Amino acid sequence: MASSSVTVFLKDEKLRQLAQLIRNHEVNNLYHITFQNLGDQLEYLRMSNNNMTSVNTLLDNCNAIVIRYKDDGVRRPIAEQILAYTEHCLNNALQLIRNYTLRRSYLDKMTDHQLQLFQALEELDTSSGDAVLDFTESIQEHDRLVMSYMRLNLNSHASAEFSRYLRNVGIGFDELVRSYQSRLGYTGRFEDLEIEQKLEVYAAIIEASGRLSVLLPEQGKGDDTVLKASSITYREKKPNYGSAAMFLIDVGQIIWDVYSSDHPITTATREALVLAAETGGAALGKLVGVAIATQLTGQAATTLFVTAVGLIGGFVGGFILGAVAGFLFDRIFSSGGQAVLPTDGFIVYVATMPNGHDLAKQIAHI
């Protein structure tokens, strides 16, 4: 079995440094794109800047809460836990989501989640030991999930055989999701399920793929823990304080890698996409057609596949960028790949994006 990828969790100041470094790379790459007009260029540059600002704001908010409750013997330790949890979430955002237009959506969802945590902390009945324990354990559980998502995301090798099997049998992503939805006994359309149920279905696929093996304790440590899908979901573990929407992006990235990683994507496809969108961008439908024309076959030659790869994994480093990235991602993974994707009317661009995980390792001197 291949060795696991190095996991890096940066803290406050180094996270800010990483956000600045990523922003600098993004802005440099964006200047190589010919946008339809100056307004579009400014919008895309502003989004990159806003991502960096959001990282700083989320950290500043946490530090302010820690200071606010510095003399509160009950709330201060919880505020410190929220800060550590926020740092882990931001590591995922910066290291795992290379497409900065998709990262914008993640940070928006994270901001909503943070506000709900702060409100719950403010309203916490500190005289109730049970209430304090429940809230503390909820934050700890969320934190464990986020750290697990990092390790699962970085270790494609653990599900290589499963991914190869999916490509060989030619199963569609929507078919795969429906199959596991049925196994869990969830009826009706996937998009009509509760978001926690959707996460359960995706977790079951991740478990079947073998990817959970990267979360197992090191061999020889005397721990025979068997991990199940429940270890990376929080079904029946409410409230989730708005975290489910953010976690759907974490899980969506993992599940797509499980499904698609055995499909070869060549530099020829990336170059064709860059060429098609190099002057004024292109409609999504045009890019799909261009990609398919580079001899993509089977399930790879579909609108869903090209769009998801362009948003998440990239075509050998080239990503589909668009203000609608978050909308398209939600459309795919909230419906289990069953919703029809709009291919006209949305102009998108293609550009290389920095590898946040590699940059994080440089900052951590690994």
N, C-alpha and C positions, 0 to 999 in steps of 0.2 A: 504494500500500500504506500502511496506517495506520502511524503511528510506534509504536515499541515502548514499552511501559510502563517507567517508571523502576524500576530494580532497586536495592534498598537492602539492604546487608549491615551490620547493626550489630554492634559488638563488645561484649565482656564487660559493662561497667557499663551501657551503653545498652540491651543486651538485658535486663538485670535491670529497668531502668526500664520497658521495653516490657511485660515480663511483669506487672509491678505495675499498670500502666495498664490492660492488658487485663483483668486480674483484677478491678479496681475496676468497670469497665463491666459485666462479667459478673454480678458480685454485685448490682449495682444493678438489672439487668434481671431477675434471678431473683426479686427481691422483689416483682415484679409478677405472678408466677405463683402461683396457688392450688394448692398441692400436696395430695395425698391426705391426708397427715399430716405432723406435725412431723419425724418420722424421715426421710421422703423429702426434705423441704426441707434438712435438715442434711446429708444425703448429697450432694445436688447442690451445696450451698455448699462442702462439704469437697472435692469433686472440683476445683472451681475453685481453691481455695487450694492443693491438692496439686500442681496443674499449675505454679503459680508456684514452689512449693517445689522441684519437680523441676528447673526451669530453673536455679535457684540452685545446687542440688546438683550437677548435671552440670557446671556451670562451676567450682564449687569443687573437684570431683574432678580436673578437668584442671589447674587451677592448682597443686593439691597434687602432682600427678605431675611437673609442670615443676620445682617446687622440689625434689622428691625426687631428681631426676636432674640437678640443677644442676651437679654436678661430673663428670658422665658425658659425655664428649665425643661418644659415639655416640648414647646414648639421649635426651639433652636435646633435640637438634634434632627428633627424631621426636616427643617429647612436645609440643613447641611446635606441630608440624604437627597433632597430634591435637586440641589446643586450638582451632586455627583451623578445623579441620574441624567440631568440635563447635559452634562459633559459627555456622557456615553451616547446619548441621542445625537448630539452634534458631531461626534466622531463618525457615526453611521452616515449622517447627512453629507459630510465633507469627504469621507474616504470612499464610500460605496456608491454614491449617486454622482456619477461623473457628468451627466447631462444637467447643466445648471438650470435649464428651464424647468426640468422636472424637480430639481432640488428646491426651487421656489415654492412648489406646491407642498413639499414635505415640510418646509420651514413654516409655511402658513398654518398647516395642521398642527405642527408642534407648538406654535404660539397659542393657538386655541386650547390645546391640552395643558400648557403651562398655566394659563389663566384659571382653568378649572381646578388645578392642583392648589394654586395660591388661595382661591376662594374657599376650598375645602379646609385648608390649613387655618384660615382666618376663622371659619365657623366651627372648627373642631371643639367638641366638648372636652376640655382638658381634665374635667373632674371625673370623666368616665374612662376607667382603665381599658375597658373593652374597645371603646371608640378609638382611643389612641393606638392600641395594639393593631386593630383592623387597618387603620390608615397607614401605619408604619409598615405593616406586612404587605399592603397593596403596593406601596412605592418600591419596596424591595423586590417584589415579584415582577413589577414592570421593568426594573433595572436588570434583573436576570434575563428577562426576555430580550431586551435590547442587546445585551452582551452576547447572548446566544445567536441572535440574528447576524451579528458581525462575523462570528466564526463560521456560521453556516454559509454566509455569502462568499467568504473567501476560499472555500474549499470545494471546488467543482469536482475534484478527483473522486470524492467520496460517493458520488452518484453516477460515475461515468458509465458503468454497465447498464444501469437503468435508462440513462439517456440514449445509449446506443440501441437498446431494445426498442424504445419509443420510435426512434428514426427508422429502424428496420421494418417495423410493422406498419409504419405510415399513419399512426393515429394522430388525429387532429387535437389541438389543445382543448377545444371545447368538448370533444369526446372524452378526453382524459378526465376533465373536471366533472362531467356528468357521471362518469363511471364511479368516481369516489364519492360524489354527492349521494348516489344511490346506495352505496355501501354503508353510508352513515344513516340512511333512512330519511334523508331530507327530500321531500317531494316538491313539485312545482318548479318554476324557473329559478335558476341560480341567482339572478339579479334581484329576486323578491325575498331571498333569505335575509335574516338578520346578519349584520356585518360580522358578528362573533361566529355565526355558523359558517360563513364563507371562510373565515380564518381556520376553522376546524377542518373544512374540506381540504384546503391547501396544506395544512399541517399533516393530514393523513397521507397526502401524496409525497410530501417531503420525507415522512417516516418510511414509506414503502420504497423510496429511492435509495435508502441507505445513507442519506446525508447526515442523519442524526449521529452517526458514528463519530463525527468529529467533536461531539460534545461529551463523549465518554471519558472517564478518568484515564490517566495514563496506565498502560499495562504494568502489572507488578506492584500496583499500589494497594492491592487487596480490596478494591471496591468493585463489586460485580453489578453495579447499577445498570438496569435495563431502561433505556429511554424510550418513551412513547410519544405520540403526537401531542399528548396533553402537556408535555414538558415545554412546548413552545407555543402554547395558546393559553387563554385564560377563560375558557368556557365556564359559565356558572361562577365566575370570579368577578362579580361586579361590586361597586361601580368601576368603570374603566377611565372615568374622567376625560373622555374624548380621545383616548389614546388609540382606539381601534382604527380610525381613519388614517392615522399616521403609520400604524403597524401594517396596514394593508399595503403600503408602499414597500416597507421592508420585506414583507413576505412575498409580494408580487415579484420583486427582483429575484428572490431566491427561487421561487417556483418556475419563473421563466428560464432561469439558467438550468434548472433540472430538466426542463422540457427541451430546450433548444441547443444545449452545449455541444451535442454531437453533430450538429449540422455545420458543415464547413462554410465559412464566409471568407472570400478572397479579397485581396487588395483591388482586384479588377472591379468588384462591386462597389467598393468605397470610391474609387476614382471615377466611376461612371456617375455615381450619385453627386459627388462634388462638382463634376462638370455640368450636370443637369441643373444644379441649383446655384451655380457660381455667379450668375448675373440676375439679381432681383429675386432670388429664391425660386420656389416651384410649388405647385399644388401637390398635396400628399399623393394623390392618384398618379401623377406623373412620375414621382420618385418610385412608387411601387412598380410601375411598368418598366422603368429603367432598370431597377434591381433584378426583376424577373428575367429581363432580356440578357442578363449576364450569366445565363445558364443555371440559375437556381432551379431546383427540382423538388418534386414532392410537396410536403407541407411548407417548405421554405418559399415556394412560389405562390404565396398568398398574401393578401393585404394585411391580415393579422400578423403574420410572421415578420414581414418587412417592417411594419410599423413598430412592433414590440422590440425587435432587435435594434432598430434605429434609436428608439427612446432609451433603452436600458443598457444593452451590451455594446452597442456601437458596431459599425462595420469596419473592423480592424482600426479602431480608434476614432472613426468618423461617426458623429451622432446627428440625428435629426433634431434640430432645435426649433422651438416654436412656442409662442405664448399659449398655445393650446396643449402643450405637452401634458400638463396635469389632467386636463379633461380627457385626452386620449387614453392616458394610463388608467384612469378611473373607469373609462368606458370598457376597456379590455378586462380588467381584473374584477370589477364589480359585477360583471356579467358572466364571468368564467369563459371569456372569449366568444360568447354567443351573440353579442350585440354587433350590429352592422356599423362599421367605422365610416365616418364622412371623409370622402377623399377629394372633394372639391370645395372651393370657397375658403380654405385655409392655406395661407402661404407659409411654407417652412423653409429652413435653411439647413445646410450640412457643414459641419466644421469639426475639427479634432478638438478634444477636450483633455485637460490635464488629468493625470492619474493621482487622485488625492491620497490613496493608500501609499503609493511610492513616496510622495512628498512628505507624508506623515512619518514614514520610516527615516527619511533624511533628517527631519526636525528632531526626532527621538534618537538620532545617531545609531540606528540599527543597520 
